[in-house]
Amino acid sequence: MTYCINPHCPKPVDAVNANNFICRNCGSEILLQGRYRVLKQLGQGGFGNTFEVDECGKTKVLKVLTENNPKAIELFQQEAKVLSQLKSAGIPKVEPHGYFTVLPKNSSVPLHCLAMEKIEGVNLEQWMEFRNYQRISEAQALNWLKQLVEILALVHAHQYFHRDIKPQNIMLRPSGQLVLIDFGAVRQVTTTIRREIPIPELFHKAIHHQNNKTVIRYTSQTFLHWDGLLFFCSQVKNPSIKKFMTL
C-alpha cells in the first residue's frame, strides 16, 4: 500500500499507487526524495502526523508537520538537528538527509518532514497497562533509571533539555533497551538554566549507594527532568530507594 501525504489529496490511500512515483489522484510526489514510500498513517497529533515508511526495504517513521507557523517550523527543525547529533541506542536515529520538505501539487506551502528510525516495542505506559499496573522490582526500576540517566547525560552534554519525559515518551525495545522519543519540545540549555553546575555531572552523580541502599539525589536543576523519571520510583514494590531534594 502507498499513502499520499498531501493533506488535500482526494484519495490518499490507493492501492493503484503502489508502484507509482506520482499520486494518480492529486499529482503529488509519493516516492519522497526518491527514497521514502509512505505505507500507512500511524498517528495524528496537534502539530503533525506520523507515518510508517519504507526506505529501500527498511521500515522507518516519518513525522510530517501540519502547522506552518514560524515557531512550529523552528521547533521541528531543531528536533531534526538534535536527533541527527545524538548517537545512542537510547535515542531514535536520524540520518543527515532525514529532514526535508515536500511541495504538494498546486500548493505553495511546503510540508516539513523528518524520517527516523522506527523503534520496535511498546512505550512504558502500554507496558504497565499490559501488566495491569503491577509494581515492578527495585532492580528493574534502577535498571531503567540508570539507562535514562545515561541517555539524559548525552542530551545534556549537547546542551539540551528534553522537557517532556513521561511513560508515553519512553519506548522499551524487545532487548530491554529504553529509548527516549518525541524531542519536539527540546530546549537548548542557557546559562540561566545551567547556572554553575555542568549538566552531565548532575546526572552522573544522581544515582549512588549509601549504607547498602540506593540513593537517588536530585537538585533544583535536575528536577527539570526528574518529574518524569520519578515515575519509576512510584512503581517499585518494597522499595529501599531513598528520594530527597536539595534546593
C-alpha positions in Angstrom: 0.0 0.0 0.0 1.2 3.5 -0.7 -0.1 6.6 1.1 -0.1 10.2 -0.3 0.8 12.7 2.4 -0.8 15.7 0.5 -3.4 16.9 3.0 -5.7 17.8 0.1 -5.4 14.6 -1.8 -9.0 13.3 -2.5 -7.9 9.7 -2.1 -4.6 9.4 -0.1 -4.9 5.6 0.2 -4.9 4.0 -3.2 -3.6 0.5 -4.0 -3.0 1.5 -7.6 -0.4 4.0 -6.5 1.8 1.1 -5.1 4.4 1.3 -7.8 3.9 5.0 -8.8 6.3 7.8 -8.2 3.4 10.4 -8.5 0.0 10.1 -7.0 -2.6 9.5 -9.7 -5.3 11.3 -7.7 -3.6 14.6 -7.0 -0.3 14.7 -8.9 1.9 15.0 -5.8 5.1 13.2 -5.2 4.6 9.9 -3.3 8.2 8.4 -3.6 9.5 11.2 -1.3 13.1 12.3 -2.0 13.3 9.4 -4.4 13.7 7.0 -1.4 10.8 7.1 1.1 7.5 5.3 0.2 4.8 6.1 2.8 2.9 2.9 3.7 0.4 3.9 6.3 -0.5 6.5 8.9 0.5 5.7 12.5 -0.8 8.7 14.4 -2.1 12.2 14.4 -1.3 15.0 16.8 -1.7 18.7 17.4 1.3 19.7 15.3 1.8 16.8 13.0 1.1 13.4 11.7 3.3 10.2 11.8 3.6 7.6 9.1 5.3 4.3 8.5 7.6 4.5 5.5 9.8 2.1 3.6 13.3 3.2 2.6 14.9 0.6 0.3 13.4 -2.3 2.3 14.0 -0.7 5.7 11.0 0.5 7.8 11.2 3.9 9.3 8.9 6.5 10.9 8.1 9.8 9.1 6.9 12.8 11.0 5.1 15.4 8.9 4.5 18.9 10.3 0.9 20.2 9.8 1.4 23.6 11.4 3.0 26.1 9.1 3.7 28.9 11.6 7.4 30.0 12.0 7.6 28.9 15.7 6.4 25.3 14.8 8.8 25.1 11.9 11.7 26.3 14.1 10.9 23.7 16.8 10.6 20.9 14.1 13.9 21.9 12.6 15.5 21.9 16.0 14.2 18.4 16.7 15.7 17.2 13.4 19.0 18.9 14.3 19.2 17.5 17.8 18.3 13.9 16.8 20.9 13.9 14.0 23.6 15.0 16.5 22.8 12.4 19.2 24.2 8.9 18.6 22.8 6.4 21.1 20.8 3.2 21.2 18.5 5.1 23.6 17.6 7.8 21.0 15.9 7.3 17.6 18.5 7.5 14.8 18.1 10.2 12.2 20.3 10.3 9.1 21.8 13.6 7.8 19.3 13.5 5.0 16.4 12.7 7.3 14.9 16.2 7.3 13.4 17.5 4.1 10.5 19.4 2.6 7.9 18.3 0.1 5.8 20.6 -2.0 2.4 19.1 -2.8 0.9 19.6 -6.3 -0.7 23.0 -6.8 0.4 24.2 -3.3 2.7 27.0 -2.3 3.0 25.6 1.3 5.8 23.0 1.8 5.4 20.1 4.1 8.2 19.7 6.6 9.2 16.0 7.0 11.5 14.1 9.3 12.4 10.4 8.8 13.8 8.5 11.7 14.4 5.0 13.0 11.3 3.1 13.9 11.5 1.8 17.4 10.2 -1.7 17.8 8.3 -2.4 21.1 5.9 -0.5 23.3 6.0 2.6 25.4 6.1 2.2 29.2 2.6 3.4 29.7 1.4 0.5 27.4 3.8 -1.9 29.1 2.4 -1.1 32.5 -1.2 -1.3 31.2 -0.5 -4.8 29.8 0.7 -5.8 33.3 -2.4 -4.3 35.0 -0.1 -1.7 36.6 1.6 -4.2 38.8 4.5 -2.8 40.7 8.0 -3.6 39.4 11.0 -4.8 41.3 13.6 -2.3 42.6 16.2 -3.9 40.3 14.0 -3.2 37.3 13.4 0.4 38.3 17.1 1.0 38.9 18.0 -0.6 35.6 15.6 1.8 33.8 16.7 4.8 35.8 20.3 4.1 35.0 19.5 3.8 31.3 17.6 7.1 31.3 20.3 8.9 33.3 22.8 7.8 30.6 20.5 9.0 27.8 19.9 12.3 29.5 23.6 12.8 30.2 24.2 12.6 26.5 21.3 15.0 25.8 22.7 17.4 28.4 26.2 17.1 27.1 25.0 18.6 23.9 23.4 21.4 26.0 19.7 20.4 25.5 16.8 19.6 27.8 14.1 17.2 26.6 11.3 18.8 28.7 8.6 16.1 28.1 9.7 12.9 29.8 6.8 10.7 30.6 6.0 7.0 30.3 4.3 7.6 26.9 7.6 9.1 25.5 9.8 6.2 26.7 9.9 3.1 24.4 11.0 -0.3 25.5 12.8 -2.4 22.9 12.4 -6.2 22.9 16.1 -6.3 24.1 15.2 -4.3 27.2 16.8 -1.1 26.0 14.9 2.1 26.7 14.5 4.7 24.1 13.5 8.3 24.7 11.3 9.7 21.9 9.5 12.9 21.0 12.1 15.6 21.0 9.6 18.2 19.8 9.7 20.3 22.9 13.5 20.1 23.3 15.1 23.3 24.6 18.7 24.5 24.4 20.3 24.9 27.8 21.0 28.5 28.7 23.4 30.0 31.2 20.5 30.8 33.5 19.3 27.1 33.5 22.7 25.6 33.7 23.9 28.0 36.4 27.3 26.9 37.8 26.8 23.1 37.7 27.7 21.2 34.5 24.6 19.3 33.3 26.2 15.9 32.7 27.8 16.0 36.2 24.4 16.3 37.8 23.2 13.1 36.2 26.4 11.2 36.7 26.1 11.8 40.4 22.3 11.3 40.5 22.4 7.6 41.5 24.7 6.2 44.0 24.8 3.8 47.0 24.8 4.8 50.7 24.6 2.3 53.6 23.6 -0.5 51.3 20.7 1.5 49.9 20.3 3.1 46.5 20.0 6.8 46.8 18.6 9.0 44.1 19.6 12.6 44.7 18.2 15.3 42.6 18.6 19.1 42.9 16.5 22.0 41.7 18.4 21.8 38.4 17.8 18.1 37.9 14.2 18.4 38.9 13.5 19.8 35.5 13.7 16.2 34.3 13.2 14.1 37.4 9.4 14.7 37.5 9.2 12.2 34.6 11.9 9.8 35.9 10.3 9.5 39.4 7.5 7.6 37.7 9.7 4.5 38.2 10.2 5.1 41.9 6.4 5.1 42.4 6.2 1.8 40.6 8.7 0.0 42.8 7.4 -2.7 45.3 9.1 -2.9 48.7 11.4 0.0 47.8 14.6 0.8 49.6 15.0 3.7 47.2 15.5 6.9 49.1 14.5 10.1 47.4 15.2 13.6 48.6 15.6 17.1 47.2 18.3 19.6 47.7 17.0 23.1 46.9 
